[in-house]
Amino acid sequence: MIHALIDTTRVVGSVESGGVPQEVCAEAVGNHDRSGSILTVNLRAYLRTTEHGHLGETATPGWLPAPEVVTEHVDAEEAHEMVNDIFASWCRKVADAIP
């Protein structure tokens, strides 16, 4: 049985691109397969505009880390802590990439 553990986005910084303010976002979607004790976390980073006329628009400049998929064998009791650690590490990586 697969259980959803995390589906979240965190703003880790901001930049200006072409005169438009942008939020730098880190995202994680994680699931745990209890039958196989497998944790899978899909990670991505992107820019999201803060201008009202362009809400919902995103971009992925080359300086952001490429999307990653992290897979770990972990018991259900430890899965929440591990997914939070993975996301925290991803947020630091994305923040460190900001020019």
C-alpha distances in whole Angstrom, upper triangle without the diagonal:
4,7,10,13,16,18,21,25,28,31,33,36,39,41,43,43,46,47,44,42,39,36,34,30,27,24,20,17,14,10,8,6,6,6,9,10,11,12,13,16,18,22,25,28,31,34,34,37,39,41,41,42,39,36,33,35,33,34,33,37,37,37,34,31,29,26,23,20,19,16,16,15,14,13,11,15,16,14,16,19,19,17,21,23,22,23,26,27,26,28,31,31,31,34,36,36,38,42
4,7,9,12,14,18,21,24,28,29,32,35,37,40,39,42,44,40,38,35,32,30,26,23,20,16,13,10,7,5,4,6,8,9,10,9,9,10,13,15,18,21,25,27,30,30,34,35,38,38,39,36,33,30,31,29,31,30,33,33,34,30,28,26,22,20,17,16,14,14,14,13,13,10,14,15,12,14,17,16,14,18,20,19,19,22,24,23,25,28,28,28,30,32,33,34,38
4,6,9,12,15,19,21,25,27,30,33,35,38,38,41,42,39,36,33,30,28,24,21,18,15,11,9,6,5,6,8,10,12,11,11,10,11,12,14,17,20,23,26,28,28,32,33,36,35,37,34,31,28,30,28,30,29,32,33,33,29,27,25,22,20,17,16,15,15,14,13,12,9,12,13,10,11,14,14,12,15,18,17,17,20,22,21,23,26,26,26,29,31,31,33,36
4,6,8,11,15,18,21,23,27,29,32,34,34,37,38,35,33,29,26,24,21,18,15,11,8,6,4,6,9,11,14,15,13,12,10,10,10,12,14,17,20,22,25,25,28,29,32,32,33,31,27,24,26,25,26,26,29,30,30,26,24,23,19,18,15,15,14,15,16,14,14,11,14,14,11,10,14,13,11,13,16,15,14,18,20,18,20,23,23,23,25,28,28,30,33
4,7,10,13,16,19,21,24,27,30,33,33,37,37,34,31,28,25,23,19,16,13,10,8,5,5,7,10,12,15,15,13,12,9,10,9,12,13,16,19,21,24,24,27,28,31,31,33,31,27,25,26,25,26,25,28,29,28,25,23,22,19,17,15,14,14,14,15,13,13,10,12,11,8,7,10,10,8,9,13,12,12,14,17,16,17,20,21,21,23,25,26,28,31
4,6,10,12,16,17,21,23,26,29,30,33,33,30,28,24,21,19,15,13,10,7,5,5,7,10,13,15,18,18,16,14,11,10,8,10,11,13,16,18,20,20,24,24,28,28,30,27,24,21,23,21,23,22,25,26,25,22,20,20,16,15,14,13,14,15,17,15,16,14,15,14,10,8,11,11,8,8,12,11,9,12,15,14,14,17,18,18,20,22,23,24,28
4,7,10,14,16,19,21,24,26,27,30,30,27,25,21,18,17,13,11,8,6,4,7,9,12,16,18,21,21,19,17,14,12,9,9,10,12,13,15,17,17,20,21,24,24,26,23,20,17,19,18,20,19,22,24,24,20,19,18,15,15,14,14,16,17,19,19,19,17,18,17,14,12,14,14,11,11,14,13,10,13,16,14,14,18,18,17,19,22,22,23,26
4,7,10,13,16,18,21,23,24,27,28,24,22,18,15,14,10,8,6,6,7,9,12,15,19,21,24,24,22,20,16,14,11,11,10,11,12,13,15,15,18,18,22,22,24,21,18,16,18,16,18,18,21,22,22,18,17,18,15,15,15,16,18,19,22,21,22,19,20,19,16,13,15,15,11,11,13,12,9,11,14,12,11,15,16,15,16,19,20,20,24
4,7,9,12,14,17,20,20,24,24,21,18,15,11,10,6,6,4,7,9,12,15,19,22,24,27,27,25,22,19,16,13,12,10,9,9,10,11,11,14,15,18,19,21,19,16,14,15,13,15,15,18,20,19,15,15,16,14,15,16,17,19,21,24,23,25,23,23,22,19,16,17,17,13,12,15,13,10,11,14,11,10,13,14,12,13,17,17,17,20
4,6,9,12,15,18,19,23,23,20,16,13,10,8,6,5,6,9,12,14,18,21,25,27,30,29,27,24,20,19,15,14,12,11,10,11,11,11,14,14,18,19,22,19,16,15,16,14,16,15,18,19,18,15,15,17,15,16,17,18,21,22,25,24,26,24,24,22,20,17,17,17,14,12,14,13,10,10,12,10,8,11,13,10,11,14,15,14,18
4,6,8,11,14,16,20,19,16,13,10,6,6,4,6,9,12,15,18,22,25,28,30,34,33,30,28,24,22,18,17,14,12,10,10,9,9,12,11,15,17,20,17,15,14,15,13,14,14,16,18,16,13,15,17,16,18,20,21,24,25,28,28,30,28,28,26,23,21,21,21,18,16,17,16,12,12,14,12,9,11,13,10,9,13,13,12,15
4,7,10,14,16,20,19,17,14,11,8,6,6,7,10,13,17,19,23,25,29,31,34,33,30,28,24,22,19,17,14,13,10,11,10,11,14,14,18,20,22,20,18,17,17,15,15,15,15,17,15,12,13,16,16,17,20,20,23,25,28,28,30,28,28,26,24,21,20,20,18,15,16,15,12,11,12,10,7,8,10,7,6,9,10,9,13
4,7,11,13,17,16,14,11,9,6,5,7,10,13,16,20,22,26,29,33,35,38,36,34,31,28,26,22,20,17,15,11,11,10,11,12,12,16,19,21,19,17,17,17,15,15,14,14,16,14,12,14,17,18,20,22,23,27,28,32,31,33,32,32,29,27,25,24,24,21,19,19,19,15,14,15,13,10,10,12,9,6,10,10,8,10
4,7,10,13,12,11,7,6,4,5,9,12,15,19,22,25,29,32,35,38,40,39,37,34,30,28,24,22,19,16,13,11,8,9,10,10,13,16,18,16,15,16,15,13,13,13,13,16,14,12,15,18,19,22,24,26,29,31,35,34,36,35,35,33,30,28,28,27,25,23,23,22,19,18,18,16,13,14,15,11,9,12,11,8,10
4,6,10,10,8,6,5,7,7,11,14,17,21,24,27,31,34,37,40,43,41,39,36,33,30,26,24,20,17,14,11,9,10,10,11,13,16,18,16,16,16,15,13,12,13,11,14,12,12,15,18,20,22,26,27,31,33,37,37,39,38,38,36,33,31,31,30,27,25,26,24,21,20,21,18,16,16,16,13,11,13,11,8,8
4,7,6,5,4,6,9,10,14,17,20,24,27,30,34,37,40,43,46,44,42,39,35,33,29,26,23,20,16,13,10,11,9,10,11,15,16,14,15,16,14,13,12,13,12,15,14,14,18,20,22,25,28,30,34,36,40,40,42,41,42,39,37,34,34,33,31,29,29,28,25,24,24,22,19,20,19,16,15,16,14,11,10
4,5,5,6,7,10,11,14,18,20,24,27,30,34,37,40,43,45,44,42,39,36,33,29,26,23,19,16,13,9,11,9,11,12,15,15,13,15,16,13,12,10,11,10,13,13,14,17,19,21,24,28,30,34,36,40,40,43,42,43,40,37,35,35,34,31,30,30,28,26,26,25,22,20,21,20,17,16,18,15,12,11
4,5,8,10,13,15,18,21,24,27,30,33,37,40,43,46,49,47,46,42,39,36,32,29,26,22,19,16,13,13,11,13,12,16,15,13,16,17,14,14,12,14,12,15,16,17,21,22,24,27,31,33,37,40,43,44,46,45,46,44,41,39,39,38,35,34,34,32,29,29,29,26,24,25,24,20,20,21,19,16,14
4,7,9,13,15,18,22,24,28,31,34,38,41,44,47,50,49,47,44,40,37,34,31,28,24,21,17,14,14,11,12,11,14,14,13,15,17,15,15,14,16,15,18,18,19,23,24,26,29,33,35,38,41,45,45,47,46,47,44,42,39,39,38,36,34,35,33,30,30,30,27,25,25,25,21,20,22,20,16,15
4,6,10,13,15,19,21,25,28,31,35,38,41,44,47,46,44,41,37,34,31,28,25,22,18,15,11,10,7,8,7,11,11,10,12,14,12,12,12,15,14,18,17,17,21,23,24,27,30,33,36,39,42,42,44,43,44,41,39,36,37,36,33,31,32,31,27,27,28,25,23,24,23,20,19,21,19,16,16
4,7,10,13,17,19,23,26,29,33,36,39,42,45,44,42,39,35,32,29,26,23,20,16,13,10,9,6,6,7,11,12,11,11,13,12,12,12,14,14,17,17,16,20,22,23,26,29,31,34,36,40,40,42,40,41,39,36,34,34,33,30,28,29,28,24,24,25,22,20,21,21,17,16,18,17,14,14
4,6,9,13,15,19,22,25,29,32,35,38,41,40,38,35,31,29,25,22,19,16,13,10,6,5,4,6,8,12,13,11,10,11,10,9,9,11,12,15,14,13,16,18,19,22,25,27,30,33,36,36,38,37,37,35,32,30,30,30,27,25,26,24,21,21,22,19,16,18,18,14,13,16,15,12,13
4,6,10,12,16,19,22,26,29,32,35,38,37,35,32,28,26,22,20,17,14,10,8,5,5,6,7,10,13,15,13,11,12,11,9,10,11,12,15,14,12,15,17,17,20,23,24,28,30,33,33,35,33,34,32,29,27,27,26,23,21,22,21,18,17,18,16,13,15,15,12,11,14,13,11,13
4,7,10,14,17,20,24,27,30,33,36,34,32,29,26,23,19,17,14,11,7,6,5,7,9,10,14,17,18,15,14,13,12,10,10,10,10,13,11,9,11,14,14,17,19,21,24,27,30,30,32,31,32,29,26,24,24,23,21,19,20,18,15,15,15,12,10,12,12,8,8,11,10,8,11
4,6,10,13,16,20,23,27,29,32,31,29,26,22,20,16,14,11,8,6,5,6,7,10,12,15,17,19,16,14,13,12,10,10,10,12,14,13,10,11,13,12,14,17,18,22,24,27,27,29,28,28,26,23,21,21,20,17,16,17,15,12,13,14,11,8,11,11,8,9,12,12,11,14
4,7,11,13,17,20,23,26,29,27,25,22,19,16,13,11,7,6,5,7,9,11,14,15,19,21,22,19,17,15,15,12,13,11,13,15,13,10,10,11,10,11,13,15,18,20,23,23,25,24,25,22,20,18,18,17,14,13,14,12,8,10,10,7,6,9,9,7,9,12,11,12,15
4,7,10,14,17,20,23,26,25,23,20,16,14,10,8,6,5,6,8,11,12,15,17,20,22,23,20,17,15,15,13,14,13,15,17,16,12,12,12,10,11,12,13,16,18,21,21,23,22,23,21,18,16,17,16,12,12,13,11,8,10,12,8,8,12,12,10,12,15,15,15,19
4,6,10,13,16,19,22,21,19,16,12,10,6,6,5,7,9,12,15,16,19,21,24,25,26,23,21,18,19,16,17,16,18,19,19,15,13,13,10,10,10,10,13,15,18,18,19,18,19,17,14,13,14,12,9,9,11,9,6,10,11,9,9,13,13,12,15,17,17,18,22
4,7,11,14,16,19,18,17,14,11,8,6,5,7,9,12,14,17,18,21,23,26,26,28,25,22,19,20,18,19,18,21,22,22,18,16,15,12,11,10,10,12,14,17,16,18,16,18,17,13,12,14,13,9,11,13,11,9,13,14,12,13,17,16,16,18,21,21,22,26
4,7,10,13,16,15,13,11,7,6,4,6,9,12,15,18,21,21,25,26,30,30,32,28,26,23,24,21,22,21,24,24,24,20,18,17,14,12,9,9,10,11,13,13,14,13,15,13,10,9,12,10,7,10,12,10,9,13,14,13,15,18,18,18,20,22,23,24,28
4,7,9,12,12,10,8,6,5,6,9,12,15,18,21,24,25,28,30,33,33,34,31,28,25,26,24,25,24,27,28,28,24,21,20,16,14,11,11,10,11,12,11,12,10,13,13,9,10,13,11,9,12,14,13,13,16,17,16,18,21,21,21,24,26,26,28,32
4,6,9,9,7,6,4,6,9,12,15,18,22,25,28,28,32,33,36,37,38,35,32,29,30,28,29,28,30,30,30,27,24,23,19,17,13,12,10,9,9,9,9,7,11,10,7,9,12,11,9,13,15,13,15,18,19,18,20,23,23,24,26,28,29,31,34
4,6,6,6,5,6,8,11,14,18,21,24,27,31,31,35,36,39,40,41,38,35,32,33,31,31,30,33,33,33,29,26,25,21,19,15,14,11,11,9,9,9,8,12,13,10,12,15,14,13,16,18,17,18,21,22,21,24,26,26,27,30,31,32,34,37
4,5,5,7,9,11,14,17,21,24,27,30,34,34,38,39,42,42,44,41,38,35,36,34,35,33,36,36,36,32,29,28,25,22,18,16,13,12,10,9,7,6,10,11,10,12,15,14,14,18,19,18,20,23,24,24,26,28,28,29,32,33,34,36,40
4,6,8,11,13,17,20,23,26,30,33,36,37,40,42,45,45,46,43,40,37,38,36,37,35,38,38,38,34,31,30,26,23,20,18,15,14,11,11,10,10,13,14,13,16,19,17,18,21,22,21,23,26,26,26,29,31,31,32,35,36,37,39,42
4,5,9,11,15,18,21,25,28,31,35,36,40,41,44,45,46,43,40,37,37,35,35,34,36,35,36,32,29,27,24,21,17,15,12,10,8,9,9,10,13,14,12,16,18,16,16,20,21,19,22,24,24,24,27,29,29,30,33,34,34,37,40
4,7,10,13,17,19,23,27,30,33,34,38,39,43,43,45,41,39,35,36,34,34,32,35,34,34,31,28,26,23,20,16,14,10,8,5,5,5,7,10,10,9,12,14,12,13,17,17,16,19,21,21,22,25,26,26,28,30,31,32,35,38
4,6,10,13,16,20,23,26,30,31,35,37,40,40,42,38,36,33,33,31,31,29,31,31,30,27,24,22,19,16,12,10,7,6,5,6,8,9,12,11,9,12,14,11,11,15,16,14,16,19,19,19,22,24,23,25,28,29,29,32,35
4,7,10,13,17,20,23,27,28,31,33,36,37,38,35,32,29,30,28,28,26,28,28,28,24,21,20,17,14,10,8,6,5,6,6,9,9,11,10,7,9,11,9,8,12,12,11,13,16,16,16,18,20,20,21,24,25,26,28,32
4,7,10,13,17,20,24,25,29,30,34,34,35,32,30,26,27,24,24,22,25,25,25,21,18,17,13,10,7,6,5,7,9,10,12,12,15,13,10,12,13,11,9,12,13,10,12,15,15,14,17,19,18,19,22,24,24,26,29
4,6,10,13,17,20,21,25,27,30,31,32,29,26,23,24,21,21,19,22,22,22,18,15,14,11,8,6,5,7,9,12,12,15,14,16,14,11,11,13,10,7,10,11,8,8,12,12,11,13,16,15,16,19,20,20,22,26
4,7,11,14,17,19,22,24,27,29,29,26,24,20,21,18,18,16,19,19,19,15,13,11,8,6,5,7,9,12,15,16,18,18,20,18,14,15,16,13,10,13,13,10,10,13,13,10,13,16,15,14,17,19,18,20,24
4,7,10,14,16,20,22,25,26,27,24,22,19,19,16,15,13,16,16,16,12,10,9,6,5,6,8,11,14,17,18,21,20,22,19,16,16,16,14,11,12,13,9,8,11,11,7,10,12,11,10,14,15,15,17,20
4,7,11,13,16,19,22,24,24,21,19,16,15,12,12,9,12,13,13,9,8,7,4,7,9,11,15,18,21,22,24,24,25,23,20,19,20,17,14,15,15,12,10,13,12,9,10,13,11,9,12,14,13,14,18
4,7,10,13,16,19,21,22,18,17,15,14,10,9,7,10,11,10,6,7,7,7,10,12,14,18,21,24,25,27,27,28,25,22,21,21,19,16,16,17,14,11,13,13,9,9,11,10,7,10,12,10,11,14
4,7,10,13,16,18,18,15,14,12,10,6,6,5,8,10,10,7,9,10,10,13,16,18,21,24,28,28,31,30,31,29,25,24,25,23,20,19,20,18,15,16,16,12,12,14,13,9,11,14,11,11,14
4,7,10,12,15,15,12,11,10,8,5,5,6,8,11,11,9,12,13,13,17,19,22,25,28,31,32,34,33,34,31,28,27,27,26,23,22,23,20,17,18,18,15,13,16,15,11,12,14,12,11,13
4,7,9,11,12,9,8,7,6,5,7,9,11,15,15,13,15,16,16,19,21,24,27,30,33,33,35,33,34,32,29,27,28,27,24,23,24,22,19,20,21,17,15,18,18,14,14,17,16,14,16
4,6,8,9,6,6,7,6,7,9,12,13,17,17,15,18,19,19,23,25,27,31,33,37,37,39,37,38,36,33,31,31,31,27,26,27,26,22,23,24,21,18,21,21,17,17,20,18,15,17
4,6,9,7,6,9,9,10,12,15,16,20,20,18,21,22,22,25,28,30,33,35,38,38,40,38,38,36,34,31,32,31,28,27,28,27,23,23,25,22,19,22,22,18,18,21,20,17,18
4,6,5,6,10,10,12,14,17,18,22,22,21,24,25,25,28,31,33,36,38,42,41,43,41,42,40,37,35,35,35,32,30,32,30,27,27,29,26,23,25,25,22,21,24,23,20,21
4,5,5,9,10,13,16,19,21,25,25,24,26,27,27,30,32,34,37,40,43,42,44,41,42,41,38,35,36,36,33,31,33,32,28,29,31,28,25,28,28,24,24,27,26,23,24
4,6,9,10,13,15,19,21,24,25,24,27,27,27,31,33,35,38,41,44,44,45,43,44,43,40,37,38,38,35,34,35,34,30,31,33,29,27,30,30,26,26,29,27,24,25
4,6,6,9,12,15,17,21,22,21,23,24,24,27,29,32,35,38,41,41,42,40,42,40,37,35,36,35,32,31,33,31,27,28,30,26,24,27,26,23,23,26,24,22,23
4,6,9,12,15,18,21,22,20,23,23,22,25,27,30,32,35,38,38,39,37,38,37,34,31,33,32,29,28,30,28,25,26,27,24,22,25,25,21,22,25,23,21,23
4,6,10,13,16,20,21,19,21,20,19,22,24,27,29,32,35,35,37,34,36,34,31,29,31,30,26,26,28,26,23,24,26,22,21,24,23,20,21,24,22,21,23
4,7,11,13,17,18,16,19,19,18,21,24,26,29,32,35,36,38,36,37,36,32,31,32,31,27,27,28,26,23,25,25,22,21,23,23,19,20,23,21,19,21
4,7,10,13,15,13,15,15,15,18,20,23,26,29,33,33,35,34,35,33,30,28,29,28,25,24,26,23,20,22,22,19,18,20,19,15,17,19,17,16,18
4,6,10,11,10,13,13,13,17,20,23,26,29,33,33,36,35,36,34,31,29,30,28,25,25,26,23,20,22,22,18,17,19,18,14,16,18,15,14,15
4,7,8,7,9,9,10,14,17,20,23,27,30,31,34,33,35,32,29,28,28,27,24,24,24,21,19,20,19,16,15,17,15,12,14,15,12,12,14
4,6,6,9,10,12,16,19,22,25,28,32,33,36,36,37,34,31,30,30,28,26,26,25,22,20,21,20,17,16,17,15,12,14,14,11,11,11
4,5,8,8,11,15,18,21,24,27,31,33,36,36,37,34,31,31,30,28,26,26,25,22,21,21,20,17,17,17,14,12,14,14,10,11,11
4,7,9,12,15,18,20,24,27,31,32,35,35,36,33,30,30,29,27,24,24,23,20,19,19,17,15,15,14,11,9,11,10,6,7,8
4,6,9,12,15,17,21,24,27,29,32,31,32,29,27,26,25,23,21,21,20,17,16,16,14,11,11,12,9,7,9,9,6,7,9
4,6,8,12,14,18,20,24,25,28,29,30,27,24,24,23,21,18,19,18,15,14,15,12,9,11,11,8,6,10,10,7,10,12
4,6,10,13,16,19,23,25,28,28,30,27,24,24,24,21,19,20,19,15,15,16,14,11,13,14,11,10,13,14,11,13,16
4,7,10,13,17,20,22,25,25,27,24,21,21,21,19,16,17,17,13,13,15,14,10,12,14,12,11,14,15,13,16,18
4,6,10,13,17,18,22,22,24,21,18,19,19,16,14,15,15,11,11,14,12,9,12,14,12,12,16,16,15,18,20
4,7,10,14,15,18,19,21,19,15,17,17,14,12,14,14,11,11,15,13,11,14,16,14,15,18,19,18,21,24
4,7,10,12,15,16,18,15,13,14,14,11,9,12,12,8,10,13,12,11,14,16,14,15,19,19,19,22,25
4,7,9,13,14,16,14,11,14,14,11,10,14,13,10,13,16,14,14,17,19,18,19,22,23,23,26,29
4,6,10,11,14,11,9,12,12,9,10,13,12,10,13,16,15,15,19,20,19,21,24,24,25,28,31
4,7,10,12,10,9,13,13,10,12,15,14,13,16,19,18,19,22,23,23,25,27,28,28,31,35
4,7,8,6,6,10,10,8,10,13,13,13,16,18,18,19,21,23,23,25,27,28,29,32,35
4,5,6,6,10,11,10,12,15,15,15,18,20,20,21,24,25,26,28,30,31,32,35,38
4,5,5,8,10,10,11,13,15,15,17,19,20,21,23,25,26,27,29,31,32,34,38
4,6,7,8,10,11,13,14,16,17,19,20,22,23,25,26,28,29,31,32,34,38
4,6,6,6,9,10,11,12,15,16,17,19,20,22,23,25,26,27,29,31,35
4,6,5,6,9,10,10,12,14,15,16,18,20,21,22,24,26,27,29,33
4,5,5,6,9,10,11,12,14,15,17,19,20,21,23,24,26,28,31
4,6,5,6,9,10,11,12,14,15,17,19,20,21,23,25,27,30
4,5,5,6,9,10,11,12,14,16,17,18,20,21,23,25,29
4,5,5,6,9,10,10,12,14,15,16,18,20,21,23,27
4,5,5,6,9,10,10,12,14,15,16,18,20,22,25
4,5,5,6,9,10,11,12,14,15,17,19,21,24
4,6,5,6,9,10,11,12,14,15,17,19,23
4,5,5,6,9,10,10,12,14,15,17,21
4,5,5,6,9,10,11,12,15,16,20
4,5,5,6,9,10,11,13,15,18
4,5,5,6,9,10,11,13,17
4,5,5,6,9,10,11,15
4,5,5,6,9,10,14
4,6,5,6,9,12
4,5,5,7,11
4,5,6,9
4,6,8
4,6
4
